[in-house]
Amino acid sequence: MKPKVVLRAASDYRRETVETAVAEALAPLGGMGAFVRPGQKVLIKPNMLSGKSPDRAVTTHPEVVRAVVRLAREAGGIVSVGDSPGVGSPRQVAARCGILSVIEETGATFAPFSDSIRVRPAGSAFHELEIAQDIVDADVVINLPKLKTHQMMGLTCAVKNLFGAVVGMRKPRIHLQAGADKALFALMLLELAEHIRPALTVVDAITAMEGNGPGSGDPVHVGALLAGDEPLAVDAAAIRLLGVRPAKVWTQRMALESGRPGARFEEIELLGDDPEALRPAAFRAAKDTDIHFGLPSFVREPLRRSLSALPAPDMKLCELCGLCIEHCPPRVMHVEGKKLEIDYARCIGCFCCQELCPRGALVTRQGLLLRLSRYLSG
């Protein structure tokens, strides 16, 4: 049987609009009662990347969190809400993005993801990962991603949002282990999602992010929510909604190459509204960050900078706050003469610096051959 994904229009973040749209999105799936039974411990995992206001489209909107918490509690669930942000303490970030007040107002519990436990996902990417104890202890995990571009993976939605289960500075370690190998990192994300197996995913795509996502892009109105029980299928629907090519989204690309069910849009049953009617007129995808032309490594490596894109500081915006230096997995950034410098020979192109910069002061600079390839293919 094909996995079901529901696409439902939601024009704005007014409480009544969101509550109605979430309920309508879950109805064809059996309602919240199909996922939550009385007495179960429910962990809701939104995107809380950083402490930015909801209008920046960096985090899952508080009203989407509120609607899902309310339905889960009405179904009898014992609800907690948590994530591990990239910058700042979980409680500070939750307060600044408006989610903490929703937790307190709804009677849910805040889960700070302070403790972690080692798990062994099935597969070949990483033999062992450390994820939040709150995730492991939950009877039901509900995944609440924000639909955004992602400079490394192409798009962050259902699968990528679960990387937040990895606590704190363990994330940079994984980036460092994966290095510049996007295929390996994407495979790790797929195996992590398959290990966590969220019961339900509800995507906040009312206002999405385009351009330099996931932290420095621009809000774009889409006016939609997506819901489904299979993260890959939800991502396939989100990709169709935005009109992005699946090969540009590394998690979907690796899922397709490995033959994972639900990765192809044709393999899912899309219910509800027409994605073409909700698709933004000119959605700006993340910039291409590499191209290999099938070249062998001994040729590709010397041409790396021309064949790929790497972060570059915009000193008109940079305030030299040091967050990028602190969170750079390979430690290739430093300040010299009141200027941010990057050792590109060792940069792995993970774009963590761009993702976490509070000023959007790290831009994506494409190499010459990559820009030329984009021009010729466009």
C-alpha positions as a printed Julia matrix, in Angstrom:
378×3 Matrix{Float64}:
  0.0    0.0     0.0
  1.27   3.46   -0.88
  2.17   5.76    2.01
 -0.32   8.61    2.36
  0.64  12.28    2.56
 -1.92  15.03    3.01
 -1.39  18.53    1.64
 -3.68  21.15    3.15
 -3.82  24.87    2.41
 -3.38  27.24    5.37
 -3.28  30.9     4.45
 -1.8   32.37    7.64
 -0.74  31.7    11.23
 -3.92  32.82   12.95
 -4.72  30.28   15.64
 -8.07  29.26   14.19
 -6.59  28.9    10.69
 -3.78  26.64   11.87
 -5.92  24.51   14.17
 -8.45  23.89   11.41
 -5.76  23.1     8.83
 -3.9   20.68   11.14
 -7.13  18.85   12.01
 -8.08  18.62    8.32
 -4.59  17.39    7.41
 -4.78  14.6     9.99
 -8.37  13.54    9.26
 -7.57  11.38    6.17
 -4.85   9.67    8.24
 -7.33   8.75   10.99
 -6.9   11.85   13.15
 -4.49  12.21   16.07
 -6.12   9.21   17.71
 -4.54   7.0    15.06
 -1.09   7.95   16.39
 -1.53   8.69   20.11
 -3.27   6.52   22.69
 -4.2    7.55   26.24
 -1.28   7.45   28.66
  1.46   7.37   26.03
  4.52   9.6    26.37
  4.58  11.87   23.3
  7.71  13.78   22.28
  7.04  16.59   19.79
 10.19  17.62   17.92
  9.92  21.01   16.16
 12.75  22.85   14.41
 14.4   25.18   16.95
 17.6   25.94   15.06
 18.23  29.29   16.76
 16.5   31.93   18.83
 14.95  33.99   16.06
 11.44  35.38   15.89
  8.81  33.3    14.06
  8.53  35.8    11.2
 12.11  34.93   10.13
 10.93  31.43    9.07
 13.93  29.81   10.77
 11.94  27.74   13.28
  8.64  25.89   13.35
  5.93  28.45   14.02
  4.55  28.39   17.6
  0.95  28.12   16.4
  1.73  24.89   14.54
  3.33  23.53   17.71
  0.28  24.66   19.73
 -2.2   22.92   17.42
 -0.31  19.61   17.47
  0.24  19.72   21.26
 -3.46  20.38   21.82
 -4.55  17.46   19.62
 -2.01  15.1    21.19
 -3.2   16.02   24.7
 -6.84  15.62   23.68
 -5.95  12.11   22.47
 -4.67  11.36   25.99
 -0.95  11.78   25.38
  1.51  12.98   28.01
  3.22  15.6    25.88
  6.71  17.06   25.95
  8.35  19.34   23.35
 12.07  19.54   22.68
 14.97  20.0    20.28
 18.72  20.59   20.37
 19.42  24.0    18.77
 22.57  24.93   16.92
 23.31  28.05   18.99
 22.22  28.9    22.53
 20.66  26.89   25.33
 17.48  24.98   24.42
 15.36  26.98   26.88
 16.65  30.35   25.64
 16.04  29.4    22.02
 12.57  28.03   22.8
 11.71  31.31   24.55
 12.97  33.54   21.76
 11.2   31.67   18.96
  7.9   31.63   20.87
  7.68  27.89   21.48
  8.35  27.97   25.23
  5.28  30.1    25.91
  3.16  27.64   23.92
  4.54  24.76   25.99
  3.65  26.57   29.21
  0.21  27.68   28.02
 -0.82  24.21   26.79
  0.36  22.28   29.84
  3.04  20.37   27.94
  6.52  19.78   29.36
  9.74  21.25   28.01
 12.35  18.62   27.06
 15.81  20.25   27.02
 17.56  17.29   25.33
 20.27  17.51   28.0
 21.03  13.79   28.26
 21.99  11.52   25.4
 22.23   7.8    24.81
 24.19   5.78   22.27
 22.19   4.0    19.61
 23.16   1.8    16.68
 21.11   2.6    13.57
 20.85  -0.16   11.01
 22.99   0.6     7.98
 26.49   1.5     6.95
 26.93   5.25    7.45
 27.78   5.48   11.17
 27.93   2.45   13.42
 26.94   4.47   16.46
 25.21   7.8    17.17
 24.33   9.66   20.36
 20.77  10.98   20.46
 18.57  12.61   23.08
 17.34  10.37   25.89
 13.96  12.11   25.56
 13.59  10.7    22.03
 14.43   7.17   23.13
 12.12   7.27   26.16
  9.08   8.49   24.19
  6.35   6.08   23.15
  5.45   8.35   20.24
  7.64  10.86   18.38
  5.89  13.56   16.35
  8.15  15.37   13.9
  7.37  19.08   13.21
  9.84  20.38   10.63
  9.96  23.81    9.01
 10.18  23.62    5.22
 13.45  25.36    4.29
 16.29  25.26    1.82
 19.53  23.84    3.17
 22.86  24.88    1.71
 24.5   21.5     2.28
 21.61  19.05    1.75
 19.46  21.13   -0.62
 16.33  21.03    1.51
 15.48  20.4     5.16
 12.13  18.85    5.9
 11.01  15.6     7.55
 14.23  13.56    7.34
 16.73  16.36    8.02
 14.72  17.75   10.96
 15.44  14.58   12.94
 19.15  15.48   13.05
 18.06  17.67   15.97
 17.85  14.45   17.98
 21.66  14.54   18.08
 22.53  16.63   21.11
 24.66  19.79   21.1
 28.29  19.58   20.04
 27.89  15.99   18.89
 26.53  17.45   15.64
 29.85  19.09   14.61
 31.61  15.78   15.32
 29.36  14.02   12.84
 29.95  16.74   10.25
 33.68  16.31   10.77
 33.46  12.54   10.41
 31.46  12.86    7.19
 33.77  15.6     5.87
 32.87  16.84    2.4
 31.05  13.59    1.59
 27.44  14.73    1.2
 26.31  11.25    0.2
 27.63   9.82    3.47
 26.02  12.59    5.54
 22.68  12.14    3.73
 22.83   8.37    4.26
 23.42   8.97    7.98
 20.32  11.21    8.09
 18.23   8.53    6.38
 19.41   5.83    8.77
 18.81   8.09   11.77
 15.24   8.81   10.6
 14.65   5.08   10.1
 15.94   4.39   13.62
 13.77   7.06   15.29
 10.71   6.2    13.18
  8.46   9.15   14.06
  4.83   8.11   14.17
  3.7   11.32   12.49
  5.23  14.27   10.64
  3.48  17.63   10.25
  5.37  20.17    8.13
  5.08  23.9     8.66
  5.1   25.23    5.1
  2.79  28.2     5.64
  5.84  30.43    5.42
  8.85  28.49    4.15
 12.43  29.62    3.52
 14.17  30.04    0.17
 17.73  30.96   -0.81
 20.5   30.59    1.78
 18.68  28.3     4.2
 18.36  26.97    6.8
 19.31  30.0     8.89
 20.06  32.91    6.56
 17.51  32.57    3.75
 14.41  34.59    3.0
 10.83  33.85    4.08
  8.51  32.85    1.23
  4.76  32.36    1.55
  3.58  28.91    0.5
  0.4   28.63    2.55
  0.43  24.91    3.23
  0.79  22.13    5.78
  1.84  18.56    4.98
  1.18  15.51    7.12
  2.13  11.87    6.85
  3.54   8.91    8.76
  6.57   8.23    6.53
  9.27  10.96    6.53
 10.59  10.09    3.07
  7.12  10.21    1.56
  6.47  13.58    3.22
  9.74  14.88    1.78
  8.76  13.61   -1.68
  5.53  15.6    -1.44
  7.36  18.7    -0.17
  9.8   18.53   -3.06
  6.91  18.32   -5.53
  5.17  21.22   -3.75
  8.19  23.5    -4.24
  9.01  22.28   -7.73
 12.56  21.3    -6.76
 14.31  18.47   -8.57
 14.72  15.44   -6.24
 18.36  15.04   -7.32
 19.08  18.45   -5.76
 17.99  17.17   -2.32
 20.72  14.87   -1.07
 18.6   12.81    1.33
 16.08  12.14   -1.42
 18.83  11.49   -3.93
 20.44   8.87   -1.69
 17.05   7.36   -0.9
 16.35   6.99   -4.61
 19.77   5.51   -5.31
 19.36   2.99   -2.51
 15.81   2.08   -3.58
 14.1    3.12   -0.37
 10.29   2.84   -0.66
  8.37   6.11   -0.66
 11.23   8.18   -2.09
  9.61   8.53   -5.51
  6.63  10.87   -5.73
  4.86   8.26   -7.88
  5.07   5.82   -4.97
  2.99   7.94   -2.59
 -0.7    8.74   -2.39
 -1.06  12.52   -2.15
 -4.38  13.6    -0.68
 -5.91  17.02   -0.18
 -4.95  20.09   -2.18
 -3.14  20.4    -5.5
  0.6   21.11   -5.02
  0.79  23.11   -8.24
 -1.91  25.47   -6.98
  0.13  26.19   -3.83
  3.6   26.24   -5.42
  5.44  29.6    -5.11
  5.78  31.31   -8.49
  9.58  31.59   -8.42
 10.97  29.57   -5.53
 14.7   30.17   -5.06
 16.37  26.86   -4.29
 19.65  26.57   -2.43
 22.68  27.22   -4.6
 24.46  24.24   -6.1
 27.5   23.52   -3.95
 29.36  20.91   -5.98
 29.63  19.22   -9.34
 31.89  16.31  -10.2
 31.22  15.43  -13.86
 32.23  11.85  -12.91
 35.88  12.93  -12.67
 38.32  10.68  -10.81
 39.5   11.97   -7.45
 43.06  12.73   -8.58
 41.59  15.23  -11.07
 38.67  16.4    -8.96
 40.64  17.29   -5.83
 42.97  19.83   -7.48
 39.9   21.44   -9.07
 37.85  21.3    -5.88
 37.37  25.04   -5.4
 36.28  25.51   -9.02
 33.89  22.56   -8.85
 32.25  23.42   -5.54
 30.83  26.22   -3.45
 32.14  27.26   -0.06
 31.12  29.85    2.54
 32.62  33.32    2.32
 32.34  36.16    4.87
 30.57  39.41    4.01
 32.53  41.84    6.18
 29.87  44.52    5.74
 27.55  42.34    7.83
 30.01  40.4     9.99
 30.3   41.62   13.58
 33.11  39.18   14.47
 30.92  37.6    17.18
 32.89  34.35   16.94
 29.94  31.93   16.75
 31.09  30.53   13.41
 34.62  30.02   14.76
 33.28  28.26   17.85
 30.98  25.91   15.91
 33.13  25.17   12.82
 33.6   21.36   12.85
 37.1   21.29   11.25
 38.19  24.51   13.07
 39.27  26.33    9.91
 38.04  29.84   10.78
 39.83  32.61   12.65
 39.99  36.4    12.94
 43.01  38.15   11.53
 43.35  41.92   11.37
 39.66  42.49   12.15
 38.68  40.19    9.3
 37.21  36.7     9.32
 39.5   34.26    7.5
 38.75  30.72    6.3
 41.33  28.05    5.52
 39.69  26.72    2.36
 42.21  23.9     2.0
 40.61  22.28    5.08
 37.01  23.58    4.79
 34.6   20.64    4.38
 31.71  22.73    2.99
 29.22  21.78    5.71
 27.94  25.38    5.89
 27.44  25.14    9.67
 28.89  28.67    9.86
 26.26  30.03    7.49
 23.52  28.06    9.21
 24.28  29.53   12.63
 25.37  33.09   11.78
 22.95  35.52   13.49
 23.66  38.27   10.93
 23.55  36.25    7.71
 27.13  37.36    7.11
 28.33  34.18    5.41
 27.39  33.92    1.76
 27.72  31.03   -0.68
 30.54  31.58   -3.15
 30.48  29.2    -6.12
 33.63  28.19   -7.93
 34.14  29.21  -11.56
 33.36  25.82  -13.12
 30.3   25.39  -10.93
 28.96  28.8   -11.98
 29.7   27.99  -15.63
 27.92  24.63  -15.35
 24.85  26.33  -13.85
 24.85  28.89  -16.66
 25.14  26.26  -19.4
 22.44  24.02  -17.88
 20.06  26.9   -17.25
